């Protein structure tokens, strides 16, 4: 199976770039599944339902959120009715939506997609390790299992916490991928147990910015340490960043993991077809 995970979409620049590129990426890379983190897609904060629909129409199979999940209040009724949109699993019981979903792809194969949010330097949610453990325990991975691939999005600030999640579930997931910090890390690899990993997928947005936001206002916050006007997304050419993973049909584990970076100002990288 061929999977593509795209990092956090930031604002119109990132959103438009992903919508334009996804149909061609699905065709050229023969993709079976595309998962996109979209928690910053609406003006940099949250996700509006119409933007979610546009991403699904362009070729996304699952959208994940994060700490900005509730910035757009209109997402609450939408997330209740749309199982392909998930928020962190380790929010408290009773939180709208769901933290995991199983989607069917070509050939009748099934993929479990899970998201959890880290707790270091972030909101004190429930334990992400135990939350992921409980979700993975509901499925078996492999050709004869209940699912043929498993993708875990760990939305976290600390690389140590992301790496600990990956090593904890090495051999039980096809991919554990970090999101939230908006800068693509250079540690993409397949772990010893067969799980593909990257500490952060990066963002889909304008990198001539401060993690996707216009440089002036974002920089002044560090200079002055006083509140200023609301941050606004940078609007230059976006770089689409993500990770491509090819799995073994028998085990559901990763055979290779290669970065994707196209457009914008970062060095370009395209997975082998």
Secondary structure, 3 states (H helix, E strand, C coil): CEEEEECEEEHHHHHHHHHHHHHHHHHHCCCCEEEEECCECCCCCCCCHHHHHHHHHHCCCEEECCCCCCCCCCHHHHHHHCCCEECCCCCCCCCCCCCEEEEECHHHCEEEEEEEECCCCCCCCCCHHHHHHHHHCCCCECCCCCECEEEEEEECCCHHHHHHHHHHCECCECEEEEECCCCCCCCCEECCCCCEEECCCCEEECCCCECCECHHHHHHHHHHCCCCCCCCECCCCCEEEEEEEEECCCCCCEEEEEEEEECCCCCCECCCC
